[in-house]
Amino acid sequence: MTPDLIVEVLSPATARKDRREKRALYQRVGPLECLVVDPDGEYVERYSLGEGGHYDQGGVFSAEETLTLSSIEQVDIPLSEVF
């Protein structure tokens, strides 16, 4: 069973791999939404699975914003509480 949401937290040692290889893997597996969290930069990248099974260009959310999940209804994450 494929999860609806995957959250990847970057670390300096694996950030490149997490952004490229894992995102490509997740796209093949098919979760509806993928979040890439950068704790050092204090932002979240959100990718949503669209038509044809490909992630969109993504959106970037800063620590001052609230992230509303598209994969789970009625979940809003104030990123100031995350960072």
Buried (B, 14 or more C-beta within 10 A) or exposed (E): EEBBBBEBEBEEEEBEEBBEEBBEEBBEEEBBBBBBBBEEBBBBBBBBBEEEEEBEEBEEBEBEBEBEBBBEEEEEBEBEEEB
